[in-house]
Amino acid sequence: MHLVNNNDDVLPADADTATLVGRIFDPAVGGPCVVAVRGRELADITEAFPSISDLFESEDPVSAVRSAQAARTWNLDEVLESSLSEGTAGPYLLAPVDLSVLKAAGVTFATSLMERLIEERAGGDPAKADQLRGELESVLGAEISSIVPGSPEAARLKADLQERGLWSQYLEVGLGPDPEVFTKAPVLSAVGCGQQIGVAEVSSWNNPEPEVAVVITSTGRIVGATLGNDVNLRDVEGRSALLLPKAKDNNASAAAGPFVRLLDENFTLDDVRNAEVRLEVLGEDDGFVMDGVSHMDQISRDPAELASYAVGDSHQYPDGILLYTGTLFSPTQDRDGEGMGFTHRLGDVVRISSPQLGMLANRVNQSEKAPRWEFGLRSFIRNLHERGLTGKVGA
């Protein structure tokens, strides 16, 4: 099964007017290159911006990328073909961030809040989830979806739920004044479009989390957006929220791409706020199909609010962050039996798409069997030094 039906599916529908930047791995230099999409070519702008964080941190990233001289170019179609054929014969796409810290916001949609409550009460057992879902939706569904987090109404609902013995740590971050913002994965560990995503072999109940991810600078400014997959082990988190690091941070469990679309005259923060995100999961061995659409305008915390919470006087990120803004999807469609809900199988093709951001496509493997993450910060610095670029980082 192919990762995509057509390689052009990876690109935004309005790619001709989009300011798109990203990263590719070039075997010829043994490391990553920062690229800008210019028509059907990828322009190498690494001489101007050795790290893509240097570009994001510039005063005007859009003008900077448009004026940057290309040291060389690659054929876009050939790079997409190499990336999506799941081989590494030629240059291929990487996650479109490098030095940015990979952060994620949780429980930012009412639907995902309900699923976290179910995981908690089920203790990580998917067999109990279906019954709990009906019980909780009848008690909480309408109330939660209409409440603004941190509002007086939310405080009153909290008090009411506590009296009924229904309060939860997930309700605290879903309704309270403080959002859940956590470190998803180490710097440089995210995989890009076409690469394998990983589910730890210990898990038997897990799912993709399709999200819009925003690029936030060291000053808290949102300068672009991309698509992300915050792969999650539901059974592990359901056993205890203190196991969130194990549930979230495994080899190849963070995906992003295909490109970052910079905010410009054709793409604004309001477009992010109103983005439509589609999730497709296609089972290679069982013919399973899941296809659904979520809408960012249903998010309970505005992306700008999340950005201001994540980056500020209490915590600095000198190289910026990539913030997964949360997912509306927690798939519940039965796959392996009635009432068992959804879980991944090896070989699943996961496609996350949005008309203005393109498509992030990956195939599922076990984290233990996916390509090992070995190109870390030391390798990155060493490679830039060998290419004579270290003196230009942060310049």
N, C-alpha and C positions, 0 to 999 in steps of 0.2 A: 504494500500500500504506500503510495507516494505521500510525502508530507503535505503537499499542496496540489491543487488541480492545475494551476498555472503559475509560473514563477512570478508573474506580474501581480498576483494576489498579495504578495508580500508588501507591495508599495501602496501608499495612500491613493485613494481614488483621484485626488487632485495633486498628484505628485509634481506636476509641472509647475505649480505655484507654491510648493512647500519648501521651506528651508530645512533640509534633512542632513543630519550629521551622524557619524557612527565610527566604528572601529572594525578593522579586519586584521586577521593574522596573515602576515606575508612570510611564507617559507624562505623567500630569498634573503630576508634580513633577520629571520629567526625571531620575530617579535611583532608587536602590534603597530598599526599605523592608523592615524586619525584621518578620516575621509569625509568629504562633502559630496552629496549627490548632485551632479550637474548633468541633467539630461539622462543619457544612457551611459554615463561614465561616473566612476568614483575618482574624485580628485584627491591626491595625497597632499594633505596640508600639515603633515607632521613637522616639517621644518619650522612652521610658524607656531604650532601648538603640539609639543612633544607628548603631552597628555591631553585628553579631551577635557579634563578638569581645568586646564589652562584656558581653553576656549570658553567654557562656561563662566569662569571667573573674570573674563575680560569685561571692560566697561559696556561694550555693545556687541554681544556675541553675533547677532545677525549681520551687522555691518562687517565685523571681523571675518566671518566665514565667507562672505560674499567677495571680499577684497583679497583674501588670501591667495597667494600664488601656488599653483599646483606644481610640485616637483616632478610628478609623473601621474599617469592615470591608469585605471583598470577598467575593463569593459564590465559594466554593471551586470549584464546578463550572464557573463561567465562566472562572476563571483557568486551570484545567486544560484546558479546551477551547481557550483562546487559546494556551496553551503547546504543546499536542500537535497543533494544526493547523498548527504551524510558521509561524505568522504573528505579527505584533506589533501587531495592531489594538487590543488592550487590555493590561492588566497580565499579565505572564507570569513564569514561574519562572526564577530565576537559580540558580547554584550556591549551596548553603546555607552558604557561608563567605565572608568578605571579607578581613579583615586577617591571617588565619591563613596562615602559610607553607605552601606545598604541597610536602610531602615524600612519599617513597615508599620502601618496603622491597622489596628484590629477593631472589630466590632463597630464599624462605621455605618452599617446598614441594618435595618430592623430585622430583615430575613436572616442575615448571618448571625445576629445576636441570638435569635431563637435557636439556631443550630448549635451555637456554643453552649447554651443552656441544656440542650438535649444531650450533647456530648458529656457534659458534667454530670448530669443526673443518671445517664446510662453507664457511667464509669468506663467509657471506652468500648462498650459492648453494642455493636450495631443491631443485634437482635432485639434490643429494648427500645431502639430509637423511634420506631414507627408509632408505637403506643404513646410514648412520651410526647411526640410531636403533636398529636391530636389533643392531648390533655393540656399542654402548655398553650397551644394556639387558642383554645377555647377560653383560657383565663387571661392571657396576656397580649395576644396578637394585636387587636385593635388599639389597645392602650399604648403599647410601645411605639407603634408606627407613627403615631400622631404627636409624640412628645419631642420637644427640642432639648437636647442634652444640656445639662447645667441650668435649666430654667426653673422658676418656682414650681411649675407644674411637674417637672421631673422630680424635684425634691419631695413633693407631696405623694407622687406615685411610689417613690422609694420608701417613704414611711409606711404607706399602705401595704406594700409587698413585704416589708419586714414584719409587720403585724400578722400577716398571713403565712409567715414562714417560707416565703418564696424568694427572699433576697439572695443575690449571688454576686460573686466577684465580677462576672461578665456584665451583669446589670449595672454595676458600679461604673465600669468604663464605657458602657453603652449609653447610660443616662446621666452620669455624674459630670462634674465640671472638667475632669481630666481625661483626655483620650488615652487609649493604649497605643503607645509608640515604642517599638522595640527594635533591637538590632537583628535584622533578618539573617545576615550571613557576612563573612569576612570580606574586606575590600579585595576586589579583583576576582572573587570566586563565582560571580554570576555567569551563566552560560547564555549564549546568543541564539538567534533564530537558526534552526537546523541542527543544533547540538542536542544531545540527549539530556533529558531531565531525570532526576533520580528520586526514587522512593526507597527508603531504608527497608531492608528485608525483614526486619522485626515487625513491620506493620501489616495488618490485614484489613484496615479500614482507613482509607486515605482519599484525597481528592486534589484536583487542581484548584487554584484560586485565581481566576482571571481578574486583572486589575489595571487601572490606569496608574502609572507611576510618574511622578513629577520630579524634575531636576531642580534642586534648590541650592542656591549659592551659599557661600559662607556668611553672607549678610541676610539670609532669609528670603531672598528674591527668587520667585519661580521663573525660570527662563525657558523651560521646555517640558515636553511630556513624551512618554513612550508607553509600551505595553509591558505588563509583567505577569509572571506566574509565580505566586507565593505558595509553592507546593506544601501541603500540610498533611501530617499524620494524625487523623482524627482520634484513633484509638489511644495514641500516646498522650495527646493533650487531654483527652477525656479522663484518663486515669488521674491526672493532676495537672493543674495549670502551671505548677512549678516545673513541669517537664516540657514547657514551651520551647526551650532551646533544642531539645531532642526532637520535638515534633516539627520544628521549623528549619533547623540548620543541619543539613546533611549534604553530602557530596551531590552537586548538580541540582539542589532543591530550590535554587533561585534562578529564574530565567527572565531576560529582559530584551526588548528589541521590537522590530528589527533595527530601527533607527530612532534617534531622538529628533522630534520635530520642535524646532525653536519657535517661541512665541514671536510673531511678526504681524504685519498688516493683514495677513490672510488667515492667521490662526492665533486666537487670543485665549485668555484664561476662561472666558465665557464658553468657548468651544470645548475646553476641558470639562467645565461644569456640566455641559449638556451632551457629553460624549455617549455614544451607544456602543456597548461592548458585547460581542458575540462569543460564545464558547461552543466549540464542537469537540466531542471526544468520539473517536472512531476505533472500535476494537478490531485488532488484526486477527485474533484467533476465534472470536465468537460473533463477529458481525454487529456488535453492539453499536448503537448510534445515540448520542445525546447532542441536542442542538438547542440552545436557548440564548436569549438576549437580555442584558441588563442595562440600566440607564443610570448614569452618574447623577442625574438630577434628583435621584432618590436618596442620595447620601445624606447622613444626618449631621456631618461636620464638613464645612466647606474646605476645599483644598488649601485656600489661603489661611484658614484657621489652623489647619494641621501644620502648615509650614511655620507659622509664627510660634506654635507650641514646640515644635521640634528643634528650631534653631533660634537662639536668643541669648540673653545675658546669663542664663543658668547653664547653658551648654553650647560650646562652640565647635564648629566643624570647619577647619581652615580650608579644606579641599571640597567642601560642599557635601550634599547627600543626594541619594536617589530614594525617594519616599514612595513606597507602595501605599496607595490611599485606601485600600480595603476592598473587599469583594461583596457583591450582592449574592453571588452563587455559593451555595453549599449543596452540591448535587444530592438529591434524594431519590432519584429514579432507580427502581430496583434493577439489579443486574444478576446477582447470583442466587436469588430466591426471594419469595414474597416477604416483604418487611425488612429485608436486609440492606436496602438502600444501595448506594453506589460505592464502588471502590475500583482503583486502577488494576489493570492487568498489564503484564509486560508486553511491550509492543504497541500499546495504545498510541494513537496519533492525537495530539492535543493542539487545536488551533484556537488562538485568541485573536480576534480581529476587531477593528473599528475603522469606519470609512476614512477618517482623517489621520489615522496612525498606522494603517497597514495591517499586517498579520504576523504574529509570533507563532511559529510552528515548531513543535518538538515531538520526539518520540520518547516514551517512558521506558526506563530500565531500572534495575535496582541500583541504589546509590553505590553499593559495593562493587558493581560490575560496570558502571558507567566509567568513561575515561577519568582517570585520577586528575585532581586539580594540583598541578605542580608548578605553574607559572605564577609565583607570588611576587611580593614587592621586591625581594632581592633580585629575582630574575628580571623583573621589569627595569629596575635601576641599572643592573649590569648590561642589559641589552641596549638601553638608551646611551649608556656610556660608550659602549663599543661602536655605536653609530654616531658618536660625537654630538649627542643631543642633550646631555645632562645639564650643560651650562645654560640651556634655553628654558628649562623647566622653571615656571614661576616668574620668568622674565617680563 
